[in-house]
């Protein structure tokens, strides 16, 4: 089984990689990123430095058959152009590769907490990807925490846990739960 992880060496991507390694024994994970560097080392992980906007360059590194592809690339941005470049372009790239390789399913990380343009972009991309003939599996977490995250957002977890008692859209989610949900849904396809 061959699984492509676009931008998979970030926080959520590393946790999904660990879940994939635990839940599969025959998967080879192709982690594509600009740097090709990854904190995780395993014989089944192929870390590849590549321009993630160049389909031809990416294809040179991929096996003949691909079973799944997951897009982890995305972030809020200050301008609409940056938002498109950081979120829409990678999602379109994933769909192009998914259709070319006729994968079993695509995986995507949405978002329901953050700046309004970012949340709207993620929702729009989920709809766009769902209109493909390739099945889409996605998760839409709020603030993701745990497993070493210690940035300024992680410091808000206690407050958001309390607020999450009253508003589900504010309840933070442990990264293990996000990774497990995505992997479980993906491998069911």
N, CA, C and O of each residue as an XYZ file, in Angstrom:
756
protein
N       0.845     -1.174      0.000
C       0.000      0.000      0.000
C       0.888      1.233      0.000
O       1.801      1.345      0.818
N       0.624      2.158     -0.914
C       1.380      3.397     -1.021
C       0.492      4.574     -0.668
O      -0.593      4.739     -1.226
N       0.967      5.395      0.271
C       0.200      6.546      0.744
C       1.057      7.798      0.595
O       2.196      7.847      1.061
N       0.492      8.806     -0.060
C       1.178     10.076     -0.268
C       0.689     11.072      0.770
O      -0.516     11.248      0.945
N       1.621     11.727      1.463
C       1.304     12.746      2.458
C       1.892     14.067      1.971
O       3.108     14.256      1.998
N       1.035     14.973      1.529
C       1.492     16.284      1.072
C       1.685     17.181      2.282
O       0.726     17.500      2.985
N       2.930     17.591      2.528
C       3.217     18.410      3.696
C       3.079     17.632      4.989
O       2.745     18.212      6.022
N       3.323     16.361      4.958
C       3.056     15.488      6.100
C       4.072     15.500      7.217
O       3.990     14.663      8.116
N       5.029     16.415      7.201
C       5.989     16.417      8.311
C       5.707     17.527      9.326
O       6.557     17.835     10.162
N       4.524     18.122      9.253
C       4.101     19.097     10.248
C       3.449     18.407     11.435
O       3.472     17.181     11.540
N       2.882     19.183     12.309
C       2.332     18.691     13.574
C       1.265     17.604     13.393
O       1.409     16.507     13.933
N       0.205     17.893     12.645
C      -0.840     16.887     12.454
C      -0.328     15.771     11.550
O      -0.627     14.601     11.789
N       0.422     16.108     10.537
C       0.959     15.102      9.616
C       1.810     14.060     10.312
O       1.702     12.871     10.011
N       2.658     14.488     11.241
C       3.492     13.514     11.982
C       2.634     12.569     12.804
O       2.923     11.375     12.888
N       1.586     13.095     13.406
C       0.713     12.247     14.214
C      -0.091     11.286     13.348
O      -0.316     10.142     13.745
N      -0.526     11.727     12.177
C      -1.204     10.822     11.243
C      -0.221      9.762     10.751
O      -0.584      8.592     10.634
N       1.007     10.155     10.465
C       2.032      9.193     10.044
C       2.209      8.105     11.091
O       2.272      6.922     10.756
N       2.288      8.495     12.350
C       2.435      7.497     13.424
C       1.231      6.564     13.478
O       1.392      5.359     13.670
N       0.030      7.106     13.311
C      -1.178      6.275     13.300
C      -1.153      5.306     12.116
O      -1.502      4.136     12.267
N      -0.744      5.784     10.948
C      -0.675      4.914      9.771
C       0.327      3.781      9.985
O       0.070      2.636      9.615
N       1.458      4.107     10.579
C       2.466      3.073     10.846
C       1.936      2.034     11.833
O       2.239      0.847     11.715
N       1.146      2.484     12.801
C       0.586      1.565     13.800
C      -0.543      0.723     13.225
O      -0.660     -0.457     13.555
N      -1.376      1.309     12.371
C      -2.566      0.622     11.893
C      -2.356     -0.181     10.612
O      -3.242     -0.934     10.207
N      -1.202     -0.032      9.971
C      -0.916     -0.800      8.762
C       0.445     -1.455      8.897
O       1.341     -0.923      9.553
N       0.589     -2.583      8.287
C       1.897     -3.244      8.326
C       2.583     -3.195      6.966
O       3.789     -3.420      6.866
N       1.821     -2.904      5.928
C       2.380     -2.952      4.576
C       2.430     -1.597      3.880
O       2.742     -1.529      2.691
N       2.134     -0.529      4.591
C       2.095      0.795      3.961
C       3.485      1.399      3.840
O       4.309      1.309      4.750
N       3.717      2.016      2.690
C       4.902      2.850      2.488
C       4.379      4.275      2.376
O       3.499      4.564      1.566
N       4.933      5.161      3.200
C       4.457      6.539      3.275
C       5.446      7.464      2.575
O       6.614      7.545      2.955
N       4.968      8.155      1.557
C       5.767      9.109      0.815
C       5.415     10.492      1.352
O       4.370     11.051      1.019
N       6.297     11.037      2.186
C       6.061     12.339      2.813
C       6.741     13.400      1.957
O       7.967     13.510      1.923
N       5.911     14.178      1.267
C       6.420     15.195      0.350
C       6.357     16.564      1.014
O       5.316     16.972      1.529
N       7.488     17.266      0.995
C       7.542     18.605      1.582
C       8.634     19.401      0.889
O       9.435     18.856      0.130
N       8.653     20.697      1.162
C       9.714     21.533      0.588
C      11.081     21.109      1.112
O      12.054     21.065      0.358
N      11.152     20.798      2.394
C      12.446     20.508      3.007
C      12.858     19.047      2.894
O      14.050     18.746      2.841
N      11.897     18.142      2.857
C      12.225     16.714      2.860
C      12.703     16.234      4.214
O      13.135     15.090      4.357
N      12.625     17.108      5.211
C      13.075     16.747      6.558
C      11.879     16.349      7.396
O      10.802     16.933      7.282
N      12.077     15.358      8.232
C      10.989     14.849      9.051
C      11.575     14.370     10.368
O      12.639     13.751     10.385
N      10.897     14.647     11.460
C      11.353     14.168     12.767
C      11.209     12.659     12.885
O      11.920     12.018     13.659
N      10.290     12.097     12.116
C      10.033     10.658     12.198
C      10.942      9.903     11.233
O      11.102     10.287     10.074
N      11.522      8.844     11.728
C      12.373      7.996     10.902
C      11.875      6.563     11.020
O      11.709      6.041     12.123
N      11.641      5.939      9.886
C      11.159      4.564      9.836
C      11.451      4.058      8.429
O      11.368      4.832      7.475
N      11.786      2.803      8.276
C      12.063      2.291      6.926
C      10.878      2.436      5.957
O      11.067      2.443      4.741
N       9.680      2.549      6.492
C       8.501      2.670      5.631
C       8.170      4.115      5.276
O       7.219      4.360      4.534
N       8.936      5.076      5.791
C       8.726      6.498      5.479
C       9.775      6.941      4.470
O      10.975      6.790      4.698
N       9.312      7.489      3.356
C      10.191      8.061      2.330
C      10.002      9.576      2.373
O       8.987     10.094      1.907
N      10.977     10.281      2.933
C      10.911     11.741      3.018
C      11.500     12.336      1.746
O      12.653     12.073      1.403
N      10.704     13.136      1.051
C      11.095     13.634     -0.257
C      10.955     15.155     -0.302
O       9.887     15.702     -0.027
N      12.048     15.822     -0.650
C      12.018     17.273     -0.850
C      11.608     17.539     -2.294
O      12.251     17.059     -3.228
N      10.530     18.309     -2.471
C      10.027     18.557     -3.819
C       9.197     19.846     -3.810
O       8.639     20.232     -2.783
N       9.127     20.496     -4.965
C       8.277     21.667     -5.129
C       6.832     21.184     -5.164
O       6.420     20.528     -6.120
N       6.066     21.503     -4.135
C       4.704     21.002     -4.006
C       3.703     21.725     -4.909
O       2.498     21.502     -4.794
N       4.179     22.571     -5.789
C       3.287     23.189     -6.772
C       3.557     22.648     -8.175
O       2.922     23.075     -9.139
N       4.495     21.710     -8.290
C       4.911     21.172     -9.584
C       4.522     19.698     -9.695
O       5.224     18.826     -9.183
N       3.401     19.425    -10.363
C       2.889     18.055    -10.478
C       3.916     17.136    -11.132
O       4.105     16.005    -10.684
N       4.579     17.607    -12.185
C       5.564     16.781    -12.892
C       6.722     16.408    -11.982
O       7.168     15.261    -11.990
N       7.214     17.354    -11.202
C       8.314     17.065    -10.271
C       7.875     16.052     -9.218
O       8.642     15.159     -8.857
N       6.656     16.187     -8.731
C       6.139     15.256     -7.727
C       6.037     13.857     -8.298
O       6.443     12.891     -7.651
N       5.499     13.736     -9.506
C       5.292     12.425    -10.117
C       6.595     11.644    -10.269
O       6.582     10.414    -10.231
N       7.706     12.333    -10.439
C       9.004     11.656    -10.585
C       9.378     10.872     -9.333
O      10.183      9.942     -9.398
N       8.795     11.245     -8.191
C       9.130     10.609     -6.917
C       8.101      9.577     -6.462
O       8.287      8.926     -5.434
N       7.035      9.428     -7.211
C       5.943      8.564     -6.769
C       6.037      7.172     -7.391
O       6.574      7.003     -8.486
N       5.510      6.185     -6.682
C       5.465      4.833     -7.245
C       4.409      4.778     -8.360
O       3.642      5.724     -8.541
N       4.378      3.684     -9.088
C       3.432      3.533    -10.199
C       1.987      3.494     -9.710
O       1.080      3.940    -10.413
N       1.773      2.965     -8.516
C       0.429      2.878     -7.956
C       0.380      3.600     -6.610
O       1.289      3.484     -5.788
N      -0.690      4.336     -6.412
C      -0.897      5.059     -5.158
C      -2.288      4.695     -4.649
O      -3.258      4.723     -5.406
N      -2.382      4.356     -3.374
C      -3.662      3.961     -2.795
C      -4.415      5.131     -2.164
O      -5.630      5.246     -2.319
N      -3.694      5.994     -1.456
C      -4.319      7.113     -0.755
C      -3.424      8.335     -0.869
O      -2.210      8.223     -1.039
N      -4.047      9.507     -0.772
C      -3.289     10.755     -0.740
C      -3.965     11.679      0.274
O      -5.190     11.803      0.300
N      -3.144     12.326      1.111
C      -3.657     13.220      2.148
C      -2.963     14.572      2.019
O      -1.744     14.647      1.864
N      -3.757     15.636      2.084
C      -3.243     17.001      2.017
C      -3.220     17.602      3.423
O      -4.267     17.798      4.040
N      -2.029     17.888      3.918
C      -1.867     18.530      5.227
C      -1.475     19.999      5.089
O      -1.288     20.684      6.094
N      -1.351     20.481      3.874
C      -0.882     21.836      3.642
C      -2.033     22.807      3.841
O      -3.107     22.620      3.269
N      -1.826     23.823      4.633
C      -2.847     24.829      4.830
C      -2.596     25.645      6.074
O      -2.032     25.167      7.057
N      -3.031     26.893      6.007
C      -2.862     27.801      7.140
C      -3.634     29.075      6.877
O      -3.943     29.389      5.727
N      -3.949     29.816      7.932
C      -4.541     31.146      7.731
C      -3.520     32.057      7.037
O      -2.315     31.811      7.098
N      -4.003     33.087      6.392
C      -3.119     34.025      5.705
C      -3.721     35.423      5.786
O      -4.901     35.595      6.092
N      -2.885     36.413      5.507
C      -3.322     37.810      5.629
C      -4.088     38.299      4.416
O      -4.975     39.143      4.547
N      -3.763     37.786      3.232
C      -4.444     38.243      2.024
C      -5.149     37.065      1.349
O      -4.832     35.905      1.612
N      -6.095     37.376      0.488
C      -6.809     36.330     -0.253
C      -5.845     35.555     -1.144
O      -5.950     34.333     -1.256
N      -4.912     36.250     -1.774
C      -3.943     35.580     -2.645
C      -3.095     34.588     -1.845
O      -2.848     33.472     -2.304
N      -2.653     34.987     -0.662
C      -1.872     34.073      0.192
C      -2.725     32.906      0.656
O      -2.241     31.778      0.737
N      -3.993     33.165      0.963
C      -4.917     32.123      1.396
C      -5.109     31.081      0.289
O      -5.112     29.878      0.551
N      -5.267     31.552     -0.935
C      -5.412     30.643     -2.083
C      -4.143     29.823     -2.256
O      -4.209     28.603     -2.411
N      -2.990     30.481     -2.230
C      -1.712     29.784     -2.429
C      -1.457     28.750     -1.327
O      -0.946     27.666     -1.605
N      -1.802     29.073     -0.099
C      -1.512     28.200      1.043
C      -2.530     27.084      1.230
O      -2.231     26.096      1.902
N      -3.713     27.209      0.663
C      -4.771     26.227      0.913
C      -5.385     25.643     -0.360
O      -5.462     24.423     -0.512
N      -5.818     26.507     -1.264
C      -6.511     26.032     -2.464
C      -5.574     25.332     -3.439
O      -5.911     24.269     -3.961
N      -4.412     25.907     -3.690
C      -3.472     25.308     -4.640
C      -3.078     23.887     -4.216
O      -3.090     22.988     -5.057
N      -2.731     23.652     -2.945
C      -2.408     22.275     -2.551
C      -3.589     21.304     -2.685
O      -3.401     20.146     -3.057
N      -4.806     21.775     -2.381
C      -5.985     20.909     -2.505
C      -6.224     20.546     -3.967
O      -6.553     19.401     -4.279
N      -6.060     21.509     -4.857
C      -6.203     21.234     -6.290
C      -5.131     20.265     -6.769
O      -5.403     19.382     -7.582
N      -3.924     20.430     -6.270
C      -2.824     19.513     -6.602
C      -3.157     18.092     -6.135
O      -2.948     17.128     -6.871
N      -3.670     17.969     -4.920
C      -4.043     16.652     -4.411
C      -5.083     16.009     -5.318
O      -4.964     14.833     -5.663
N      -6.087     16.761     -5.702
C      -7.133     16.214     -6.558
C      -6.572     15.779     -7.908
O      -6.937     14.721     -8.419
N      -5.694     16.581     -8.482
C      -5.064     16.216     -9.758
C      -4.339     14.883     -9.628
O      -4.514     13.998    -10.465
N      -3.530     14.735     -8.587
C      -2.796     13.482     -8.379
C      -3.747     12.329     -8.082
O      -3.558     11.222     -8.584
N      -4.762     12.584     -7.274
C      -5.724     11.533     -6.917
C      -6.419     10.995     -8.157
O      -6.612      9.787     -8.292
N      -6.793     11.886     -9.059
C      -7.465     11.449    -10.279
C      -6.507     10.733    -11.226
O      -6.885      9.752    -11.867
N      -5.282     11.215    -11.316
C      -4.303     10.561    -12.195
C      -3.986      9.147    -11.726
O      -3.855      8.233    -12.540
N      -3.864      8.970    -10.416
C      -3.496      7.664     -9.868
C      -4.715      6.824     -9.482
O      -4.571      5.678     -9.057
N      -5.906      7.390     -9.629
C      -7.141      6.686     -9.263
C      -7.036      6.072     -7.865
O      -7.226      4.870     -7.682
N      -6.728      6.926     -6.885
C      -6.566      6.470     -5.507
C      -7.896      6.008     -4.934
O      -8.959      6.354     -5.450
N      -7.832      5.232     -3.877
C      -9.047      4.763     -3.197
C      -9.784      5.915     -2.527
O     -11.014      5.968     -2.529
N      -9.002      6.849     -1.946
C      -9.599      7.993     -1.252
C      -8.558      9.073     -1.025
O      -7.353      8.823     -1.029
N      -9.069     10.289     -0.826
C      -8.237     11.433     -0.456
C      -8.540     11.786      0.998
O      -9.650     11.566      1.483
N      -7.538     12.336      1.686
C      -7.731     12.814      3.050
C      -7.463     14.303      3.117
O      -6.606     14.824      2.404
N      -8.216     14.996      3.996
C      -8.105     16.452      4.068
C      -8.381     16.921      5.487
O      -9.208     16.349      6.197
N      -7.678     17.967      5.884
C      -7.878     18.586      7.191
C      -8.629     19.894      6.980
O      -8.093     20.835      6.396
N      -9.862     19.953      7.454
C     -10.644     21.177      7.399
C     -10.360     21.997      8.652
O      -9.338     21.811      9.311
N     -11.258     22.886      8.965
C     -11.096     23.698     10.163
C     -12.368     24.469     10.448
O     -12.988     25.025      9.542
N     -12.747     24.497     11.701
C     -13.953     25.242     12.070
C     -13.664     26.331     13.092
O     -14.579     26.966     13.616
N     -12.387     26.539     13.367
C     -11.988     27.584     14.303
C     -10.820     28.332     13.682
O      -9.851     27.722     13.232
N     -10.913     29.626     13.661
C      -9.846     30.444     13.093
C     -10.432     31.659     12.408
O     -11.631     31.915     12.514
N      -9.604     32.407     11.711
C     -10.092     33.583     10.984
C     -11.171     33.180      9.972
O     -11.073     32.139      9.322
N     -12.187     34.014      9.855
C     -13.330     33.689      8.994
C     -12.929     33.335      7.555
O     -13.449     32.357      7.019
N     -12.029     34.087      6.908
C     -11.650     33.719      5.532
C     -11.015     32.322      5.446
O     -11.232     31.602      4.471
N     -10.242     31.946      6.453
C      -9.608     30.620      6.495
C     -10.665     29.534      6.639
O     -10.644     28.549      5.902
N     -11.587     29.705      7.578
C     -12.646     28.717      7.813
C     -13.516     28.579      6.564
O     -13.880     27.470      6.173
N     -13.845     29.707      5.944
C     -14.647     29.671      4.715
C     -13.903     28.970      3.587
O     -14.504     28.207      2.831
N     -12.604     29.220      3.464
C     -11.795     28.578      2.425
C     -11.779     27.067      2.627
O     -11.951     26.312      1.669
N     -11.575     26.622      3.863
C     -11.541     25.183      4.148
C     -12.881     24.530      3.810
O     -12.911     23.444      3.231
N     -13.985     25.183      4.165
C     -15.320     24.642      3.857
C     -15.532     24.563      2.348
O     -16.068     23.578      1.839
N     -15.112     25.600      1.641
C     -15.237     25.631      0.180
C     -14.420     24.498     -0.448
O     -14.871     23.856     -1.396
N     -13.235     24.257      0.076
C     -12.382     23.205     -0.469
C     -12.964     21.814     -0.210
O     -12.849     20.930     -1.059
N     -13.581     21.617      0.940
C     -14.223     20.326      1.217
C     -15.322     20.074      0.179
O     -15.417     18.975     -0.367
N     -16.149     21.084     -0.092
C     -17.206     20.935     -1.102
C     -16.612     20.644     -2.477
O     -17.095     19.769     -3.196
N     -15.580     21.371     -2.831
C     -14.901     21.180     -4.122
C     -14.387     19.750     -4.254
O     -14.606     19.103     -5.277
N     -13.709     19.259     -3.229
C     -13.138     17.910     -3.272
C     -14.228     16.839     -3.257
O     -14.068     15.787     -3.876
N     -15.324     17.096     -2.563
C     -16.427     16.131     -2.524
C     -17.100     15.976     -3.885
O     -17.736     14.954     -4.142
N     -16.970     16.958     -4.748
C     -17.564     16.880     -6.081
C     -16.754     16.015     -7.041
O     -17.170     15.801     -8.179
N     -15.623     15.525     -6.602
C     -14.787     14.637     -7.410
C     -15.365     13.223     -7.379
O     -16.193     12.895     -6.529
N     -14.920     12.404     -8.308
C     -15.331     10.995     -8.266
C     -14.465     10.192     -7.299
O     -14.746      9.020     -7.045
N     -13.423     10.807     -6.762
C     -12.568     10.159     -5.764
C     -13.179     10.429     -4.389
O     -13.442     11.584     -4.053
N     -13.410      9.383     -3.588
C     -13.975      9.610     -2.243
C     -13.064     10.510     -1.390
O     -11.838     10.423     -1.447
N     -13.706     11.365     -0.609
C     -12.992     12.276      0.289
C     -13.294     11.913      1.735
O     -14.447     11.722      2.119
N     -12.232     11.824      2.525
C     -12.340     11.659      3.972
C     -11.737     12.920      4.577
O     -10.634     13.326      4.210
N     -12.462     13.537      5.505
C     -11.926     14.760      6.098
C     -12.304     14.840      7.571
O     -13.263     14.220      8.031
N     -11.524     15.618      8.280
C     -11.820     15.953      9.670
C     -11.834     17.472      9.753
O     -11.128     18.156      9.012
N     -12.652     17.990     10.671
C     -12.746     19.431     10.864
C     -12.553     19.751     12.343
O     -13.515     20.016     13.064
N     -11.309     19.723     12.780
C     -11.066     19.988     14.199
C     -11.138     21.472     14.539
O     -11.049     22.343     13.674
N     -11.300     21.720     15.828
C     -11.163     23.085     16.343
C      -9.674     23.250     16.619
O      -8.853     22.952     15.752
N      -9.316     23.713     17.795
C      -7.913     23.818     18.175
C      -7.380     22.424     18.484
O      -7.950     21.707     19.307
N      -6.297     22.043     17.833
C      -5.688     20.737     18.033
C      -4.537     20.894     19.026
O      -3.713     21.799     18.890
N      -4.484     20.009     20.027
C      -3.448     20.120     21.059
C      -2.895     18.739     21.391
O      -3.399     17.718     20.922
N      -1.849     18.734     22.210
C      -1.263     17.490     22.704
C      -0.005     17.096     21.946
O       0.357     17.709     20.942
N       0.646     16.063     22.447
C       1.856     15.498     21.834
C       2.920     16.554     21.538
O       3.487     16.600     20.446
N       3.173     17.386     22.521
C       4.287     18.326     22.420
C       3.962     19.701     21.873
O       4.860     20.538     21.783
N       2.727     19.971     21.506
C       2.422     21.313     21.010
C       2.502     22.290     22.174
O       1.828     22.118     23.189
N       3.330     23.312     22.017
C       3.525     24.254     23.123
C       3.562     25.701     22.654
O       4.207     26.540     23.282
N       2.875     26.000     21.558
C       2.852     27.375     21.077
C       1.798     28.194     21.833
O       1.194     27.703     22.788
N       1.584     29.422     21.410
C       0.648     30.302     22.108
C      -0.782     29.762     22.060
O      -1.544     29.966     23.005
N      -1.154     29.087     20.993
C      -2.502     28.517     20.897
C      -2.695     27.389     21.909
O      -3.776     27.249     22.480
N      -1.666     26.593     22.132
C      -1.767     25.484     23.087
C      -2.041     26.008     24.497
O      -2.651     25.314     25.310
N      -1.598     27.208     24.782
C      -1.830     27.792     26.105
C      -3.300     28.144     26.326
O      -3.726     28.369     27.458
N      -4.076     28.189     25.235
C      -5.496     28.516     25.340
C      -6.364     27.276     25.590
O      -7.573     27.396     25.791
N      -5.752     26.096     25.579
C      -6.518     24.852     25.710
C      -7.378     24.819     26.974
O      -8.557     24.479     26.873
N      -6.851     25.157     28.172
C      -7.707     25.101     29.359
C      -8.952     25.991     29.246
O     -10.050     25.577     29.618
N      -8.777     27.194     28.738
C      -9.917     28.096     28.568
C     -10.912     27.517     27.558
O     -12.120     27.537     27.791
N     -10.403     27.008     26.449
C     -11.290     26.462     25.422
C     -11.969     25.173     25.880
O     -13.089     24.886     25.459
N     -11.314     24.400     26.729
C     -11.986     23.212     27.277
C     -13.196     23.640     28.096
O     -14.262     23.031     28.012
N     -13.023     24.687     28.881
C     -14.141     25.193     29.678
C     -15.239     25.736     28.769
O     -16.407     25.377     28.920
N     -14.869     26.595     27.829
C     -15.856     27.168     26.913
C     -16.508     26.088     26.057
O     -17.669     26.215     25.665
N     -15.761     25.029     25.768
C     -16.283     23.923     24.974
C     -17.415     23.179     25.647
O     -18.166     22.462     24.986
N     -17.551     23.343     26.974
C     -18.683     22.749     27.683
C     -19.997     23.394     27.246
O     -21.061     22.779     27.326
N     -19.908     24.635     26.786
C     -21.094     25.395     26.400
C     -21.235     25.566     24.886
O     -22.339     25.769     24.380
N     -20.131     25.483     24.178
C     -20.142     25.657     22.713
C     -19.196     24.640     22.088
O     -17.976     24.776     22.184
N     -19.762     23.623     21.449
C     -18.960     22.540     20.876
C     -17.907     23.063     19.893
O     -16.824     22.487     19.783
N     -18.215     24.133     19.189
C     -17.293     24.698     18.215
C     -16.032     25.286     18.821
O     -15.124     25.685     18.091
N     -15.964     25.345     20.125
C     -14.770     25.868     20.800
C     -13.974     24.777     21.513
O     -12.862     25.028     21.977
N     -14.528     23.577     21.606
C     -13.883     22.504     22.350
C     -12.608     22.037     21.627
O     -12.680     21.599     20.479
N     -11.449     22.124     22.286
C     -10.211     21.668     21.654
C     -10.211     20.145     21.494
O     -10.907     19.433     22.217
N      -9.424     19.663     20.542
C      -9.382     18.247     20.213
C      -7.933     17.768     20.284
O      -7.035     18.402     19.731
N      -7.714     16.649     20.967
C      -6.358     16.090     21.054
C      -5.930     15.586     19.686
O      -6.730     15.001     18.955
N      -4.686     15.811     19.344
C      -4.173     15.435     18.032
C      -4.299     13.935     17.775
O      -4.477     13.530     16.627
N      -4.212     13.107     18.803
C      -4.383     11.665     18.607
C      -5.789     11.342     18.110
O      -5.960     10.453     17.276
N      -6.794     12.053     18.614
C      -8.178     11.830     18.183
C      -8.354     12.249     16.724
O      -9.018     11.558     15.952
N      -7.762     13.376     16.352
C      -7.840     13.855     14.972
C      -7.165     12.847     14.032
O      -7.734     12.462     13.011
N      -5.959     12.432     14.386
C      -5.206     11.493     13.546
C      -5.927     10.158     13.439
O      -6.035      9.598     12.348
N      -6.419      9.645     14.554
C      -7.100      8.356     14.546
C      -8.373      8.407     13.697
O      -8.653      7.478     12.940
N      -9.135      9.485     13.823
C     -10.367      9.616     13.037
C     -10.061      9.639     11.539
O     -10.721      8.951     10.760
N      -9.071     10.420     11.140
C      -8.727     10.518      9.727
C      -8.233      9.180      9.187
O      -8.673      8.738      8.125
N      -7.327      8.538      9.909
C      -6.757      7.274      9.442
C      -7.813      6.181      9.389
O      -7.880      5.436      8.411
N      -8.627      6.075     10.410
C      -9.663      5.046     10.447
C     -10.628      5.211      9.277
O     -10.934      4.240      8.585
N     -11.108      6.427      9.052
C     -12.031      6.683      7.935
C     -11.368      6.403      6.589
O     -11.995      5.847      5.687
N     -10.103      6.788      6.457
C      -9.387      6.605      5.196
C      -9.227      5.126      4.873
O      -9.492      4.699      3.749
N      -8.796      4.351      5.853
C      -8.519      2.940      5.606
C      -9.804      2.123      5.412
O      -9.742      0.974      4.974
N     -10.953      2.698      5.729
C     -12.232      2.025      5.474
C     -12.623      2.112      3.999
O     -13.500      1.377      3.544
N     -11.978      3.002      3.259
C     -12.303      3.194      1.835
C     -11.562      2.220      0.957
O     -11.721      2.246     -0.264
